[in-house]
Amino acid sequence: MADFTKVKENLEKRGFDVTCFATREEAADYLAGRLAGRTVGHGGSVTLQELGLLDKLAGRATVVSHWNGHTHAEAAAAPVYLSSVNGLAETGEIINIDGTCNRVASTVFGHEEVYFVVGRNKLAPDYEGALWRARNIASPKNAQRLKRKTPCAAKGDKCYDCNSPERICRALVVLWEKPNGVGRCEVVLVDQDLGY
C-alpha cells in the first residue's frame, strides 16, 4: 500500500478524520456501512462512480443527486455529503474547482458529515502541486467528459484560463482546515487511481 503517513498526519493536524484503504472495494464497503440508513447527497463525481459506492448504497441509504433526478439544492440539503477532490497536497490542503458550485459549497458548510474520497492519483507534494493538478489535469478532463466547448477540452493539455461561456472553472475552494460549519469531516484515502 502507498505510504499515506505524511498526508494522513497533516490532514489530522488540520482537524480532518482520515481512513486509508488498499482497494476501492474496501473503501466502498467501509462507506456503505457508515452510511447505511442515512440520507446522502453528492455532486458530480467520477471518483464515486468508479469506487462503486453509489451502487452499494442502493437500497441501503437514500441517495440524493442531480444524477438521479434531484436538484442541486436537494442534494445540498442532505445531512451527509460525499465528494472527491481535484487535488490533495501531502501538506494537507484540499483543493476543488467547480462550475455550478454546488459541490464546493456543500463541502464547506451545513452538513452533519462530509466525506472526501481520494484516489492516490489526486496526491501532490505541496499546495502549488495540488493546485496545478486541479487546474491542468482534473479540469480539462472534466470539461472533455462534459463535452464543453473550451480550449482545455479541445486540447486536453492544460487550463487556458479562458473566458468561454462553457467554462467549468468558476470557483476554487481550498480547505486549509476542517470547516467549522461541518460536523464530521473525513478524508478516505484509496491506494488506487480514481477519477480525474
C-alpha positions in Angstrom: 0.0 0.0 0.0 1.2 3.6 -0.7 2.6 5.4 2.2 -0.1 7.8 3.2 1.6 8.6 6.5 2.6 12.2 5.7 -0.7 13.3 4.2 -2.7 11.5 7.0 -0.7 13.2 9.7 -1.0 16.6 8.1 -4.8 16.2 7.5 -5.3 15.1 11.1 -3.4 18.2 12.3 -5.9 20.3 10.3 -8.9 18.6 12.1 -9.8 16.0 9.5 -10.6 12.4 10.2 -8.6 10.1 7.9 -9.0 6.5 6.9 -6.8 4.6 4.4 -7.7 1.6 2.2 -5.7 -0.6 -0.2 -8.6 -1.0 -2.6 -11.7 0.7 -3.8 -13.7 -2.3 -2.7 -12.6 -1.9 0.9 -13.3 1.8 0.9 -16.7 1.3 -0.7 -17.6 -1.4 1.9 -16.5 0.9 4.7 -18.5 3.9 3.5 -21.6 1.8 2.7 -21.5 0.5 6.3 -21.1 4.0 7.8 -23.9 5.5 5.6 -26.5 2.7 5.8 -29.9 4.2 6.7 -28.7 7.8 6.1 -29.7 10.4 3.6 -26.7 11.2 1.4 -26.1 13.9 -1.1 -23.4 14.2 -3.7 -22.4 16.3 -6.7 -21.0 15.1 -9.9 -18.1 12.7 -9.1 -16.4 10.2 -11.4 -14.5 9.0 -8.3 -17.7 8.0 -6.6 -18.8 6.1 -9.7 -15.5 4.3 -10.1 -15.5 3.5 -6.4 -18.8 1.6 -6.9 -20.2 3.3 -3.8 -23.3 4.6 -5.3 -24.3 1.1 -6.4 -23.5 -0.2 -2.9 -25.7 2.4 -1.3 -28.8 1.5 -3.4 -31.4 0.1 -1.0 -29.2 0.8 2.0 -29.3 4.6 2.1 -31.3 7.4 0.4 -29.0 9.0 -2.2 -29.9 12.5 -3.4 -28.2 13.7 -6.6 -28.9 15.6 -9.8 -27.7 12.3 -11.4 -30.9 10.6 -10.2 -33.4 13.4 -10.8 -33.0 15.6 -7.7 -31.9 19.2 -7.8 -28.6 20.5 -6.6 -30.3 22.2 -3.7 -31.9 18.9 -2.6 -28.5 17.2 -2.6 -27.1 20.1 -0.7 -29.8 19.7 2.0 -28.8 16.1 2.8 -27.3 15.7 6.2 -24.4 13.7 4.7 -22.4 14.9 1.7 -20.0 12.9 -0.5 -17.3 14.5 -2.7 -13.9 13.8 -4.1 -11.2 16.4 -4.7 -9.3 17.8 -7.7 -6.1 17.9 -5.8 -4.8 16.9 -2.3 -1.5 18.2 -1.1 0.6 15.9 1.1 0.9 19.1 3.3 -2.9 18.8 3.9 -4.6 21.3 1.7 -7.7 20.1 -0.1 -8.5 21.7 -3.5 -11.7 21.7 -5.6 -12.7 23.6 -8.7 -16.4 23.8 -9.7 -18.6 25.3 -12.3 -22.1 25.1 -10.8 -20.5 25.5 -7.4 -23.0 23.1 -5.7 -20.2 20.7 -4.9 -17.7 23.2 -3.5 -20.4 24.9 -1.5 -21.6 21.6 0.0 -18.1 20.7 1.3 -17.7 23.8 3.4 -21.0 24.3 5.3 -24.2 22.9 6.5 -23.7 19.1 6.8 -23.5 16.8 9.7 -20.9 14.8 7.9 -18.7 15.3 4.8 -16.6 12.5 3.2 -13.9 13.2 0.6 -12.9 10.1 -1.3 -9.4 10.5 -2.7 -7.5 8.1 -5.0 -3.7 8.1 -4.9 -3.6 9.9 -8.3 -5.0 13.1 -6.7 -2.0 13.5 -4.4 0.7 16.2 -5.0 3.7 17.0 -2.8 2.5 20.5 -1.8 -0.2 23.2 -2.2 1.3 24.5 -5.5 1.4 21.0 -7.0 -2.2 20.2 -5.9 -3.5 23.5 -7.4 -1.6 22.8 -10.6 -3.1 19.3 -10.8 -6.6 20.6 -10.2 -6.3 23.2 -12.9 -4.3 21.3 -15.5 -5.3 17.7 -15.1 -8.7 17.4 -13.5 -10.4 20.4 -15.0 -9.5 19.7 -18.7 -10.6 16.0 -18.2 -13.9 17.1 -16.7 -14.5 19.6 -19.5 -13.9 16.9 -22.0 -16.3 14.5 -20.1 -19.0 17.2 -20.1 -18.4 17.9 -23.8 -17.8 21.6 -23.1 -16.6 24.0 -25.8 -13.5 25.2 -24.1 -9.8 25.4 -25.1 -8.9 22.9 -22.3 -11.5 20.4 -23.6 -10.4 20.8 -27.2 -6.7 20.4 -26.5 -6.8 18.4 -23.3 -3.4 19.6 -22.1 -3.8 22.4 -19.6 -6.0 25.2 -18.3 -6.1 28.3 -20.6 -7.9 30.5 -18.0 -10.4 31.1 -20.8 -13.5 33.3 -20.9 -15.6 30.7 -22.6 -19.3 30.7 -21.7 -19.0 27.0 -21.2 -16.1 27.3 -18.8 -16.4 24.8 -15.8 -13.8 26.5 -13.7 -15.9 29.2 -11.9 -15.0 28.7 -8.3 -11.9 27.4 -6.4 -12.1 26.3 -2.8 -9.1 25.5 -0.7 -9.7 23.8 2.6 -6.8 24.7 4.9 -8.5 23.2 7.9 -11.7 21.3 8.7 -14.6 23.9 8.2 -16.3 25.0 11.4 -19.7 24.7 9.6 -19.4 20.9 9.2 -19.7 18.2 11.8 -17.5 15.1 11.0 -15.2 15.7 8.0 -13.4 12.6 6.8 -10.9 12.0 4.1 -11.0 8.5 2.7 -7.6 7.7 1.0 -7.6 4.8 -1.5 -4.4 3.3 -2.9 -5.8 3.1 -6.4 -6.3 5.7 -9.1 -9.9 7.1 -9.0 -11.5 9.8 -11.1 -9.6 12.7 -12.6 
